[in-house]
Amino acid sequence: MRKPVGMLLAVVLAWSLAGCGQKEAPETAAPSEPSATEEQGTPEENSGEGQEAPSEEKVYEIAYITPSMDTPFWRFMATGIEREAEKLGNVTVTTYDSKNSADIQYTNMQDVIVKGVDGIVISPTDSASCVTALELAKEAGIPVAISDIGTDSGEYVTFIKTNNLDGAKEGGAYLATLLKEGDQVAEIVGPQARQNQQDRKAGFEEGVRSAGVEIVDFRQMERENRSEGESYAQDYLTAYPDLKAIFCTSDDASLGVLAACQAAERKEVLIFGFDSNEELLAAVREGTIAGTSTQQPLLMGAKALDGVIDFLNGKEVEKIQEINTLLVTKDNIGEVYDTLAETAMVIE
């Protein structure tokens, strides 16, 4: 009996020792569900190595600061900018009216900078006050394009200007062909604080003097509207009974002069203007206004906006871009009318 029992005890002891020395097997984690990235693959795996996911096109916010929306020319400029924005597709434009006030122009510049616009197009109220407005934009790092009038100094991306000197000179030379030596001529001009108005006055005088005429007087407008033109013309017609012609540097003023001449039955007084609208063109066609040198504000506004956007896109922009005027008379209005509708004025 002892031998079998001893053998049994030995077997039990050996089994116990083996059990105590065995390590517990680690638990096997249940397989996890694949993540969206693992299941679908990375963008590089799905669309090709190194290819980036498409991004939305940048939309630029542009401010247009205009001298006065009461003047047709500035409304045409604003329309030119807006039309070009629509063509570009990724540009929004907001127009700010300075109401012919340098102080309001400065406030408008402050406002658009605070709003964080991407770029600015400005048509200054005058060349001197534009300097401080440009300084604000420079400090904010916002690019500015100037469209018409110009500035005494300051930094800007591009200046879209009319060749006012040559345009007015061409108009004066045309008017000279309708006058004779010694004829009296008067002028109604815009604010002489603006370089463009200085050029128009000087250019016209150079052109019309080719006929040996006498320039008897000039008046300077503040608002450049029809009532100013009519009022100044009434004064001229009274003061100069032999007056033969009046030159105006804006379209509305020309129509005011026409009203004064018609009321006084002074049909012999020739009227030559600068810029145009539908009513003025109708008067040119009828022959009641001798002609006009027309700027192209729709084209100018478009080019100014293009300059800002090109700069923002890292493209090189021409510093000064000069646009010629179009001489419009009764003899050629049929030939230039379509061009006027495309680049110079809004024709309904």
Order of alpha helices (4+ residues) and beta strands (2+ residues): alpha-alpha-alpha-beta-alpha-beta-alpha-beta-alpha-beta-beta-alpha-beta-alpha-beta-alpha-beta-alpha-beta-alpha-beta-alpha-beta-beta-alpha
